[in-house]
């Protein structure tokens, strides 16, 4: 059922929420916060980010599962994990687009998109339809979609999710090295978020709100399928915790599969 829900979210956002015209907030031509240049070559283009989001986290899930999960549970863990990941991303993109169009705040490069008429007065509020001369109306409308940052929310909903997931999967080893591996994707999250300020696509508060939104949705989606990260069994999907027999879930004999050493102690299903 959740697979259908994810598909509905993707279709609804692609054909409806992304197509809605944003609220067109009035502006002053002497507002310094919207006078930055339009960056043609972004540090992280949208299509590049999208390609990385739908490829890298699933590959990490498959790789980590292969090395850490008993063979008889691998398919289930991979399926549940990828479903949770795509639930996070699809929910986040829809919520982000709704807020973007609803808030209608101006991007830092708005005037470069607008190309205002000559002779407009300072300290006077104008509407885009009255003040702008640009022929690229789609680019202009996108100038009203700065809050929250879509790049920031989406990278946290995907790479933030995979960081949380990897941390839980490797937490049973209690090694500083494995924790460092799990936290590495967060570096990319911060890079993407800060790049949006450097490209003058967003204000700093936009990337903060977007990051918070994406991280919150990632945590919500993760805990729908896995125990809370601070619990000892956080690496085991809830479905398997409920359905598995009352015995060792990852026993020492079947845990390492010849790749990794077993954890310090076997995980026991709750009685």
Rosetta blueprint (number, residue, H / E / L):
1 X L
2 X H
3 X H
4 X H
5 X H
6 X H
7 X H
8 X H
9 X H
10 X H
11 X H
12 X H
13 X H
14 X H
15 X H
16 X H
17 X H
18 X L
19 X L
20 X L
21 X L
22 X L
23 X L
24 X L
25 X L
26 X L
27 X E
28 X L
29 X L
30 X L
31 X L
32 X H
33 X H
34 X H
35 X L
36 X L
37 X L
38 X L
39 X L
40 X L
41 X L
42 X L
43 X L
44 X L
45 X L
46 X H
47 X H
48 X H
49 X H
50 X H
51 X H
52 X H
53 X H
54 X H
55 X H
56 X H
57 X H
58 X H
59 X H
60 X H
61 X H
62 X H
63 X H
64 X H
65 X H
66 X H
67 X H
68 X H
69 X L
70 X L
71 X H
72 X H
73 X H
74 X H
75 X H
76 X H
77 X H
78 X H
79 X H
80 X H
81 X H
82 X H
83 X H
84 X H
85 X H
86 X H
87 X H
88 X H
89 X H
90 X H
91 X H
92 X H
93 X H
94 X H
95 X H
96 X H
97 X H
98 X H
99 X H
100 X H
101 X H
102 X H
103 X H
104 X L
105 X L
106 X L
107 X L
108 X L
109 X L
110 X H
111 X H
112 X H
113 X H
114 X H
115 X L
116 X E
117 X L
118 X L
119 X L
120 X L
121 X L
122 X L
123 X L
124 X L
125 X L
126 X E
127 X L
128 X H
129 X H
130 X H
131 X H
132 X E
133 X L
134 X L
135 X L
136 X L
137 X H
138 X H
139 X H
140 X H
141 X H
142 X H
143 X L
144 X L
145 X L
146 X L
147 X L
148 X L
149 X L
150 X H
151 X H
152 X H
153 X H
154 X H
155 X H
156 X H
157 X H
158 X H
159 X H
160 X H
161 X H
162 X H
163 X H
164 X H
165 X H
166 X H
167 X H
168 X H
169 X H
170 X H
171 X H
172 X H
173 X H
174 X L
175 X L
176 X H
177 X H
178 X H
179 X H
180 X H
181 X H
182 X H
183 X H
184 X H
185 X H
186 X H
187 X H
188 X H
189 X H
190 X H
191 X H
192 X H
193 X H
194 X H
195 X H
196 X H
197 X H
198 X H
199 X L
200 X L
201 X L
202 X L
203 X L
204 X H
205 X H
206 X H
207 X H
208 X H
209 X H
210 X H
211 X H
212 X H
213 X H
214 X H
215 X H
216 X H
217 X H
218 X H
219 X H
220 X H
221 X H
222 X H
223 X H
224 X H
225 X H
226 X E
227 X L
228 X L
229 X L
230 X L
231 X L
232 X L
233 X L
234 X L
235 X L
236 X L
237 X E
238 X H
239 X H
240 X H
241 X H
242 X H
243 X H
244 X L
245 X L
246 X L
247 X L
248 X E
249 X E
250 X E
251 X L
252 X H
253 X H
254 X H
255 X H
256 X L
257 X L
258 X L
259 X L
260 X L
261 X L
262 X L
263 X L
264 X L
265 X L
266 X L
267 X E
268 X E
269 X L
270 X L
271 X L
